[in-house]
């Protein structure tokens, strides 16, 4: 019986190595060639006035954070004009756990005080945590939706409506 255990153990190790290397290859391809995340056409009744997707949007997110998160998708959208404006950044992580870690790191960095944003609280919406902030003349919200991290900035007059739209679009 011990002789049969050795070959079975070696085959199991071989299969695990193959699966691990294929998974790593897919991970590397995803972050080397980010795809486009989706954006709503309107936020708070405001039409999209500018947008970027895929690698360009990932570059924007990376520049904003000064960190190189492993992102597999991205999108940035601007809605409205100078009178009523909302902006939406969407960053896709290769896995839900990575997106959760990104949100945790964002929360810690903002709480450390080296940020133009002031946390004003959190709330639970449909079982997920929504982080609320002020700064740069707008209200800001960020949250995780599956493997996406979503950040919304909106003028105060439209902030709650914009937030409701974002939460509906990214359930």
C-alpha positions as CSV (number, residue, x, y, z in Angstrom):
1,X,0.0,0.0,0.0
2,X,2.9,2.4,0.7
3,X,4.3,1.9,-2.8
4,X,1.0,3.1,-4.3
5,X,0.9,6.2,-2.1
6,X,4.2,7.6,-3.6
7,X,3.1,7.7,-7.2
8,X,-0.3,9.1,-6.2
9,X,1.3,11.8,-4.1
10,X,3.7,12.7,-7.0
11,X,0.7,12.9,-9.5
12,X,-1.2,15.2,-7.1
13,X,1.8,17.5,-6.7
14,X,2.2,17.5,-10.5
15,X,-1.4,18.5,-11.0
16,X,-1.2,21.2,-8.4
17,X,1.9,22.6,-10.0
18,X,0.2,22.7,-13.4
19,X,-2.9,24.3,-12.1
20,X,-0.9,26.8,-10.1
21,X,1.2,27.8,-13.1
22,X,-1.8,28.2,-15.4
23,X,-3.6,30.3,-12.7
24,X,-0.5,32.5,-12.4
25,X,-0.2,32.9,-16.2
26,X,-3.9,34.0,-16.4
27,X,-3.3,36.5,-13.5
28,X,-0.3,38.0,-15.2
29,X,-2.1,38.3,-18.5
30,X,-5.0,40.0,-16.8
31,X,-2.9,42.7,-15.2
32,X,-0.6,43.2,-18.2
33,X,-3.6,43.7,-20.5
34,X,-6.4,45.3,-18.5
35,X,-9.8,45.2,-20.1
36,X,-12.5,47.9,-20.1
37,X,-14.8,48.0,-17.1
38,X,-18.3,49.2,-17.7
39,X,-19.8,52.6,-16.9
40,X,-23.4,53.7,-16.8
41,X,-24.5,56.0,-19.6
42,X,-25.9,58.5,-17.1
43,X,-25.4,59.4,-13.4
44,X,-28.1,61.5,-11.6
45,X,-29.6,62.3,-15.0
46,X,-26.3,63.7,-16.3
47,X,-24.9,62.4,-19.6
48,X,-21.4,61.0,-19.8
49,X,-19.2,63.9,-21.1
50,X,-15.8,62.1,-21.0
51,X,-14.6,58.5,-20.5
52,X,-11.6,56.3,-20.7
53,X,-11.4,52.5,-20.5
54,X,-8.9,49.6,-20.1
55,X,-5.2,50.4,-19.9
56,X,-5.8,54.2,-20.1
57,X,-8.2,54.1,-17.1
58,X,-6.0,51.8,-15.1
59,X,-3.2,54.4,-15.6
60,X,-5.4,57.1,-14.3
61,X,-6.3,55.1,-11.2
62,X,-2.6,54.2,-10.6
63,X,-1.6,57.8,-10.9
64,X,-4.3,58.9,-8.4
65,X,-3.1,56.4,-5.8
66,X,0.6,56.5,-6.4
67,X,0.5,52.7,-6.1
68,X,0.5,50.0,-8.6
69,X,-2.4,47.8,-7.7
70,X,-2.8,44.6,-9.7
71,X,-5.7,45.8,-11.8
72,X,-7.4,43.6,-14.5
73,X,-9.9,46.2,-15.8
74,X,-10.7,49.9,-15.4
75,X,-12.9,52.7,-16.5
76,X,-13.2,56.4,-15.7
77,X,-16.3,58.5,-16.5
78,X,-17.1,62.2,-16.1
79,X,-20.8,63.2,-16.1
80,X,-22.4,66.6,-16.5
81,X,-20.6,70.0,-16.6
82,X,-19.2,72.5,-14.2
83,X,-22.6,73.3,-12.7
84,X,-23.5,69.7,-11.9
85,X,-20.7,67.2,-12.1
86,X,-20.1,63.6,-11.1
87,X,-17.0,61.4,-11.7
88,X,-16.8,57.7,-11.5
89,X,-13.6,55.5,-11.3
90,X,-13.9,51.8,-11.6
91,X,-11.0,49.4,-11.0
92,X,-11.2,45.7,-11.4
93,X,-9.1,43.3,-9.5
94,X,-8.4,39.8,-10.6
95,X,-10.2,38.4,-7.5
96,X,-12.8,39.5,-4.9
97,X,-10.2,39.1,-2.1
98,X,-7.8,41.5,-3.9
99,X,-10.6,44.1,-4.3
100,X,-11.4,43.8,-0.6
101,X,-7.7,44.4,0.2
102,X,-7.6,47.4,-2.1
103,X,-10.6,48.9,-0.2
104,X,-9.0,48.2,3.2
105,X,-5.8,49.8,2.1
106,X,-7.7,52.9,0.8
107,X,-9.5,53.2,4.1
108,X,-6.3,53.0,6.0
109,X,-4.4,55.5,3.8
110,X,-7.3,58.0,4.1
111,X,-7.6,57.5,7.8
112,X,-3.9,58.2,8.2
113,X,-4.6,61.8,7.2
114,X,-2.3,62.2,4.2
115,X,-5.1,62.7,1.8
116,X,-7.3,65.6,0.5
117,X,-10.3,63.6,1.8
118,X,-12.0,63.6,5.2
119,X,-13.9,60.5,6.2
120,X,-17.5,61.3,7.3
121,X,-18.7,57.8,8.0
122,X,-19.7,54.4,6.6
123,X,-23.0,52.8,6.0
124,X,-24.2,49.4,5.1
125,X,-26.1,49.1,1.8
126,X,-27.4,45.7,0.7
127,X,-24.8,44.0,2.9
128,X,-21.8,45.9,1.7
129,X,-19.9,48.7,3.4
130,X,-20.1,52.1,1.7
131,X,-17.4,54.7,2.7
132,X,-18.3,58.3,2.7
133,X,-15.9,61.3,2.5
134,X,-15.7,65.0,1.7
135,X,-13.0,66.8,-0.1
136,X,-12.1,68.9,-3.2
137,X,-15.5,70.5,-3.1
138,X,-17.5,67.3,-3.6
139,X,-18.9,64.3,-1.7
140,X,-17.1,61.1,-2.3
141,X,-18.1,57.4,-1.9
142,X,-16.3,54.2,-2.5
143,X,-17.3,50.6,-2.2
144,X,-16.6,47.1,-3.5
145,X,-18.9,45.4,-6.0
146,X,-17.7,41.8,-6.5
147,X,-14.1,42.2,-7.8
148,X,-14.6,45.9,-8.7
149,X,-13.7,48.9,-6.5
150,X,-15.9,51.8,-7.4
151,X,-15.2,55.5,-6.4
152,X,-17.8,58.2,-7.0
153,X,-17.3,61.9,-6.6
154,X,-20.3,64.2,-7.0
155,X,-21.4,67.7,-6.3
156,X,-23.5,67.9,-3.2
157,X,-26.8,68.7,-4.9
158,X,-26.7,65.4,-6.9
159,X,-24.6,63.2,-4.6
160,X,-27.4,61.0,-3.2
161,X,-29.0,60.4,-6.6
162,X,-25.6,59.7,-8.2
163,X,-24.8,57.3,-5.4
164,X,-28.2,55.5,-5.9
165,X,-27.5,55.2,-9.6
166,X,-23.9,53.8,-9.0
167,X,-25.1,51.3,-6.4
168,X,-27.8,50.1,-8.8
169,X,-25.4,49.8,-11.7
170,X,-22.8,48.0,-9.6
171,X,-24.9,45.7,-7.3
